Amino acid sequence: MTRSMLVTMRFFTPLLLTFLLGPPPLLSQAALAAPPAVTASQEDGPYVLWEGGKPKVLKVHQGKLEVSALGPSLQLPLDGLPAFQLDPAPPKPAQDSFPAADRIAAVSDIHGNYSGLLALLQAQGIIGKDRRWSFGQGHLVVVGDLFDRGAQVTELLWFVRSLGQQAVLAGGAVHVVLGNHETMALRGDLRYLNPKYAALRFGILPMDLPALYGPSTELGRWLRSLPAFLKIGDVLFIHGGASPLLSYGPVNLGRLNADFRHALDAAGKDPLLGSSGPVWYRGLIPGAGQGPDASDAQVASILGAFQAKCMVIGHSTLEHVTAFHGGSVFGIDAGLKDGKPGEIWVRIGGRVFRGLADGGRIPLE
C-alpha cells in the first residue's frame, strides 16, 4: 500500500475528517488559558532533554523544579523501579512483527491510571509485588492510550519503559502501540489533559508540555519510534482497528508504520490520523462508532491482508474484554480509564482468556 492509495481514502468516506472525541474533555480551552493553582505537594518527572548528546533531567519535587545532570553511566533513577539505562543515540523504529509466542497479554486505555494497571498486572502474575517483571519469555502489549485523563501519566510512561528493559533480560518483551491520545499529545492537543499537568504547564516547568515530548526529549523520541500496527505471530494489535479502507491487498507493516510516524509531526491533516485511521476507527465493534459497522466478510478480508488470525483493539470502552466477529476481533478496553479494576486479554498456548483484577481467568472460546 502506498501513501497515494491512502490519500484516496478521502473520497471514499464522508467520516474521514470527522474525529470521534468521546466524552467531554477534562479541561476546556478556556480553562487551559488560565493558570491553575500550583500546590506544594506537586510531584512529576523525570523529563529528560538531550542537549549535545548529554541528558538534562527535569523533575518537580514538592512543587519546585529540580534540574540535574547524570553521571557517565547514564542511569536514570526512577522512584520504586530499577534505574533506567539511557542511550544518547535516538531509538530506531520499534520492531513491529514478531514470531508467535506461547504467552501474550494485552491491555489498553490506561489513561494515567498507574495504580490500577499495577494491581491488574500483579493479579495476573505479569509483575510481582515489587513491580518487577515476572512474565518470563511472555509478551505484554499496551494497545495505546497511556496519556491523558489521569494524574499518573509520567509515572506510567517510565514504568512501561522500565518494564521493557526488565522483560528483555528475561527473554520476554513489552510492546506499546500508539493510540489516539499519544497522537494528540505529540501534536499538542491538550483537550483531555489532567488539571495536574495544566498546573505544571503554566506554573513550574520551563517549557510547554508538548515540548517535553518533543523530538529531542527521551520520552518524545521513544514515542516517535513506536508502531501503530504490531503483529505477534497471527495476532494483530491496533488501538482503534484497521478499517476496510486501509486493506488493499497484502500489507507492508513496516511501510504503514513509517507513514504513520511521518504523519505525527507533519503539518495539516493526514488520512492515517483521521476517523478511519488506525487510532480513531471504531467500526470493528458493533454500535461503537457513528459510521457503518464492519461486516464479518470485511473483517476476514482485513485479517487476510495482514495475514493474521485475529485483531486485538482498544479505544471503545466495554464492560469486559469481549470477542466479536466470531472471535476474529477482541475489544480489550475494559474501563481502566474510568478508575475501574479493568481486565486484561491473555492468550496462553493458543487459548484466550479474560484476565480479571482478582487474578481469575475466564475462557473466551
C-alpha positions as CSV (number, residue, x, y, z in Angstrom):
1,M,0.0,0.0,0.0
2,T,1.4,3.4,-0.9
3,R,0.7,6.8,0.6
4,S,-1.1,7.8,-2.6
5,M,-3.5,4.9,-2.1
6,L,-4.2,6.1,1.4
7,V,-4.8,9.6,0.3
8,T,-7.6,8.4,-2.0
9,M,-9.4,7.4,1.2
10,R,-10.6,11.0,1.4
11,F,-13.0,10.2,-1.5
12,F,-14.4,7.0,-0.1
13,T,-15.9,8.1,3.2
14,P,-17.6,11.2,4.5
15,L,-16.5,10.3,8.0
16,L,-12.8,10.6,7.3
17,L,-12.4,14.2,8.6
18,T,-14.8,13.7,11.5
19,F,-13.0,12.8,14.7
20,L,-14.7,10.8,17.3
21,L,-13.8,12.6,20.5
22,G,-15.7,10.5,23.1
23,P,-16.7,12.1,26.4
24,P,-16.3,15.8,27.1
25,P,-12.6,16.8,27.8
26,L,-11.4,17.3,31.3
27,L,-10.3,20.8,30.5
28,S,-11.8,23.2,28.1
29,Q,-9.7,25.6,26.0
30,A,-10.8,28.4,28.3
31,A,-9.6,26.5,31.3
32,L,-6.3,25.8,29.7
33,A,-5.8,29.5,29.1
34,A,-5.9,30.3,32.8
35,P,-3.1,29.1,35.0
36,P,-4.3,26.6,37.6
37,A,-3.0,26.7,41.1
38,V,0.3,25.1,41.9
39,T,0.5,23.1,45.1
40,A,3.5,22.5,47.4
41,S,2.8,18.7,47.1
42,Q,3.1,18.8,43.3
43,E,5.3,15.9,42.0
44,D,6.2,15.0,38.4
45,G,9.0,13.7,36.3
46,P,11.6,12.9,35.4
47,Y,11.7,14.5,31.9
48,V,15.0,14.1,30.0
49,L,16.1,16.6,27.5
50,W,19.0,15.7,25.2
51,E,21.4,18.6,24.6
52,G,24.6,17.9,22.6
53,G,24.4,14.2,23.4
54,K,24.1,14.8,27.1
55,P,20.9,14.4,29.2
56,K,19.4,17.2,31.3
57,V,16.9,15.9,33.8
58,L,13.9,18.0,34.9
59,K,11.9,16.9,37.9
60,V,9.2,18.6,40.1
61,H,9.5,17.8,43.8
62,Q,7.2,19.4,46.4
63,G,6.1,22.0,43.9
64,K,9.6,23.1,42.9
65,L,11.6,22.5,39.8
66,E,14.8,20.5,40.1
67,V,17.3,20.4,37.2
68,S,20.2,17.9,37.3
69,A,22.7,16.1,35.1
70,L,23.6,12.4,35.1
71,G,26.9,10.7,35.5
72,P,28.7,8.9,32.7
73,S,26.8,5.7,33.3
74,L,23.6,7.4,32.1
75,Q,21.4,5.5,34.6
76,L,18.3,7.5,35.3
77,P,16.9,6.9,38.9
78,L,13.2,6.1,39.0
79,D,11.1,6.0,42.2
80,G,10.4,2.4,43.2
81,L,11.8,1.0,40.0
82,P,15.3,-0.1,38.7
83,A,17.4,2.7,37.3
84,F,16.7,3.2,33.6
85,Q,19.6,2.8,31.2
86,L,19.6,5.8,28.8
87,D,21.3,5.8,25.4
88,P,22.4,9.0,23.7
89,A,21.5,7.6,20.3
90,P,17.9,8.0,19.3
91,P,16.0,4.7,19.2
92,K,15.4,3.0,15.9
93,P,11.8,2.4,14.8
94,A,10.5,-0.3,17.1
95,Q,10.2,-3.8,15.7
96,D,6.6,-4.3,14.6
97,S,6.5,-8.0,13.7
98,F,7.4,-11.0,15.9
99,P,7.2,-14.7,15.7
100,A,4.4,-16.5,17.6
101,A,4.7,-16.5,21.3
102,D,3.2,-19.0,23.8
103,R,2.2,-16.4,26.3
104,I,0.8,-13.0,25.3
105,A,-1.1,-10.4,27.5
106,A,-2.6,-7.2,26.3
107,V,-4.2,-4.2,28.0
108,S,-5.3,-0.8,26.6
109,D,-6.6,2.7,27.5
110,I,-4.9,3.1,30.9
111,H,-5.0,6.9,30.7
112,G,-2.8,7.7,33.7
113,N,-4.3,5.0,36.0
114,Y,-0.9,3.8,37.0
115,S,-2.1,2.2,40.3
116,G,-4.9,0.4,38.5
117,L,-2.5,-1.1,36.0
118,L,-0.1,-2.2,38.7
119,A,-2.9,-4.0,40.5
120,L,-4.1,-5.8,37.4
121,L,-0.6,-6.9,36.3
122,Q,0.2,-8.1,39.8
123,A,-3.1,-10.1,40.0
124,Q,-2.2,-11.8,36.7
125,G,1.3,-12.6,37.6
126,I,2.9,-10.4,34.9
127,I,4.7,-8.4,37.6
128,G,5.5,-9.1,41.2
129,K,4.6,-7.1,44.3
130,D,7.9,-5.3,43.8
131,R,6.7,-4.1,40.4
132,R,9.3,-6.2,38.6
133,W,8.8,-8.3,35.5
134,S,7.7,-11.9,36.3
135,F,6.2,-13.0,32.9
136,G,9.4,-14.7,31.8
137,Q,9.5,-15.1,28.0
138,G,6.0,-13.8,27.6
139,H,4.9,-10.7,25.7
140,L,2.9,-7.8,27.2
141,V,1.3,-5.4,24.7
142,V,-0.1,-2.0,25.7
143,V,-2.6,-1.3,22.9
144,G,-2.5,2.5,23.2
145,D,-3.7,5.4,25.3
146,L,-1.3,5.8,28.2
147,F,-1.9,9.5,28.0
148,D,-4.5,12.0,29.3
149,R,-7.3,12.0,31.8
150,G,-5.4,10.6,34.8
151,A,-2.8,12.2,37.0
152,Q,-0.1,9.5,36.8
153,V,0.9,9.6,33.1
154,T,4.6,10.3,33.6
155,E,4.9,7.5,36.2
156,L,3.1,5.2,33.8
157,L,5.4,6.0,30.9
158,W,8.6,5.3,32.9
159,F,7.1,2.2,34.4
160,V,6.4,0.8,30.9
161,R,9.8,1.7,29.7
162,S,11.5,0.2,32.8
163,L,9.4,-3.0,32.5
164,G,10.5,-3.3,28.9
165,Q,14.2,-3.3,29.9
166,Q,13.5,-5.9,32.5
167,A,11.5,-8.1,30.1
168,V,14.3,-8.2,27.6
169,L,16.7,-9.5,30.2
170,A,14.3,-12.4,30.9
171,G,13.7,-13.2,27.2
172,G,10.3,-11.5,27.1
173,A,9.1,-8.2,25.7
174,V,6.9,-5.2,26.4
175,H,5.4,-3.5,23.4
176,V,3.5,-0.2,23.2
177,V,1.2,0.5,20.3
178,L,0.3,4.2,19.7
179,G,-3.2,5.3,20.5
180,N,-5.1,8.4,19.6
181,H,-4.1,10.1,22.9
182,E,-0.4,9.6,22.2
183,T,-1.0,11.1,18.8
184,M,-2.8,14.1,20.4
185,A,-0.1,14.6,23.0
186,L,2.6,14.6,20.3
187,R,0.6,17.1,18.1
188,G,-0.1,19.5,21.0
189,D,-3.7,18.7,21.5
190,L,-4.4,19.2,25.3
191,R,-8.1,18.8,25.4
192,Y,-8.0,15.8,27.8
193,L,-5.2,17.0,29.9
194,N,-5.5,16.3,33.6
195,P,-5.5,19.6,35.7
196,K,-2.3,18.5,37.4
197,Y,-0.4,18.7,34.2
198,A,-2.0,22.0,33.3
199,A,-0.6,23.4,36.6
200,L,2.8,22.1,35.6
201,R,2.5,23.6,32.2
202,F,1.8,27.1,33.5
203,G,3.4,27.3,36.9
204,I,6.5,25.2,37.2
205,L,8.1,23.7,34.1
206,P,10.2,26.0,31.9
207,M,8.6,24.6,28.7
208,D,5.2,23.7,27.5
209,L,4.1,20.1,27.9
210,P,4.1,19.3,24.2
211,A,7.8,20.4,24.1
212,L,8.5,18.0,26.9
213,Y,7.6,15.2,24.4
214,G,9.4,16.9,21.5
215,P,11.8,15.0,19.2
216,S,14.9,15.9,21.3
217,T,13.4,14.5,24.6
218,E,13.8,11.0,25.8
219,L,10.1,10.3,26.1
220,G,9.3,12.1,22.8
221,R,11.8,10.3,20.7
222,W,10.7,6.9,22.2
223,L,7.1,7.7,21.4
224,R,8.0,8.6,17.9
225,S,9.7,5.2,17.5
226,L,6.6,3.2,18.4
227,P,4.3,1.4,15.9
228,A,0.6,1.9,15.2
229,F,0.4,-1.7,13.9
230,L,2.0,-4.6,15.7
231,K,1.9,-8.3,14.9
232,I,2.9,-11.2,17.1
233,G,2.5,-14.5,15.2
234,D,-1.0,-14.4,13.9
235,V,-2.3,-11.7,16.2
236,L,-2.6,-8.1,15.1
237,F,-2.7,-5.3,17.6
238,I,-4.1,-1.9,16.7
239,H,-5.5,0.7,19.0
240,G,-8.7,1.6,17.1
241,G,-8.5,-1.1,14.5
242,A,-7.9,-1.5,10.8
243,S,-10.7,0.0,8.6
244,P,-11.7,-1.8,5.5
245,L,-10.5,1.3,3.6
246,L,-6.9,0.5,4.8
247,S,-6.8,-3.0,3.3
248,Y,-5.7,-3.1,-0.3
249,G,-4.2,-6.5,-0.8
250,P,-1.1,-7.7,1.1
251,V,0.1,-5.2,3.7
252,N,3.6,-3.9,4.2
253,L,3.6,-3.4,8.0
254,G,6.9,-1.5,8.1
255,R,5.7,0.9,5.4
256,L,2.4,1.5,7.2
257,N,4.2,2.3,10.5
258,A,6.7,4.6,8.7
259,D,3.9,6.5,7.1
260,F,2.1,6.9,10.4
261,R,5.3,8.2,12.1
262,H,5.8,10.7,9.4
263,A,2.2,11.9,9.9
264,L,2.8,12.6,13.6
265,D,5.0,15.6,13.1
266,A,3.7,16.7,9.6
267,A,1.6,19.8,9.2
268,G,-2.1,19.5,8.3
269,K,-4.4,16.6,8.2
270,D,-3.4,13.1,7.1
271,P,-5.9,10.2,6.4
272,L,-3.9,8.0,8.8
273,L,-4.8,10.3,11.6
274,G,-8.4,10.6,10.6
275,S,-11.5,8.8,11.8
276,S,-10.8,5.8,9.5
277,G,-7.2,5.6,10.6
278,P,-5.8,3.0,13.0
279,V,-6.0,5.1,16.2
280,W,-9.5,6.5,15.7
281,Y,-11.5,3.9,13.8
282,R,-14.4,2.3,15.8
283,G,-16.2,0.2,13.2
284,L,-15.0,-3.2,14.3
285,I,-17.1,-3.2,17.4
286,P,-20.8,-3.2,16.5
287,G,-22.5,0.1,17.5
288,A,-19.3,1.7,18.9
289,G,-18.9,4.2,16.0
290,Q,-21.0,6.7,14.2
291,G,-20.5,5.1,10.8
292,P,-21.3,1.7,9.4
293,D,-20.0,-1.3,11.2
294,A,-17.6,-3.6,9.5
295,S,-19.1,-6.9,8.4
296,D,-17.7,-10.3,9.1
297,A,-16.6,-10.5,5.5
298,Q,-14.8,-7.2,5.7
299,V,-13.1,-8.3,8.9
300,A,-12.0,-11.5,7.2
301,S,-10.6,-9.5,4.3
302,I,-8.7,-7.2,6.7
303,L,-7.1,-10.1,8.5
304,G,-6.3,-11.8,5.2
305,A,-4.4,-8.7,4.1
306,F,-2.4,-8.7,7.3
307,Q,-2.0,-12.5,7.3
308,A,-3.5,-12.5,10.8
309,K,-6.0,-14.8,12.6
310,C,-7.4,-12.2,14.9
311,M,-7.2,-8.5,15.8
312,V,-6.9,-7.1,19.4
313,I,-8.1,-3.5,19.8
314,G,-8.9,-0.9,22.4
315,H,-10.4,2.6,22.1
316,S,-14.0,1.7,22.7
317,T,-14.8,1.1,26.3
318,L,-16.6,-2.2,27.2
319,E,-17.8,-3.8,30.4
320,H,-15.5,-6.7,29.8
321,V,-12.9,-8.0,27.4
322,T,-15.2,-9.2,24.6
323,A,-14.9,-11.2,21.4
324,F,-16.6,-10.0,18.2
325,H,-17.0,-11.3,14.7
326,G,-16.7,-14.9,15.8
327,G,-13.5,-14.4,17.7
328,S,-11.8,-12.5,14.9
329,V,-11.8,-9.3,16.9
330,F,-11.2,-8.8,20.6
331,G,-12.1,-5.5,22.3
332,I,-10.0,-5.1,25.4
333,D,-10.7,-1.6,26.8
334,A,-12.4,-2.7,30.0
335,G,-12.6,0.6,32.0
336,L,-9.2,1.3,33.5
337,K,-9.5,4.8,32.2
338,D,-12.6,5.2,34.4
339,G,-10.9,4.1,37.5
340,K,-12.4,0.5,37.3
341,P,-10.3,-2.5,38.1
342,G,-10.2,-3.3,34.4
343,E,-9.4,-6.6,32.6
344,I,-6.5,-7.9,30.5
345,W,-6.6,-10.1,27.4
346,V,-4.5,-13.2,27.9
347,R,-3.5,-15.8,25.3
348,I,-1.7,-18.9,26.6
349,G,-1.0,-21.9,24.3
350,G,-3.5,-20.6,21.8
351,R,-6.4,-20.3,24.3
352,V,-7.7,-16.8,25.0
353,F,-8.9,-15.6,28.4
354,R,-10.4,-12.6,30.2
355,G,-7.8,-11.8,32.9
356,L,-9.6,-10.4,35.9
357,A,-8.4,-8.0,38.6
358,D,-8.8,-10.7,41.3
359,G,-6.4,-13.0,39.5
360,G,-9.0,-15.2,37.8
361,R,-9.2,-16.0,34.2
362,I,-12.4,-16.7,32.2
363,P,-12.0,-18.6,28.8
364,L,-13.1,-16.7,25.7
365,E,-13.9,-19.6,23.3
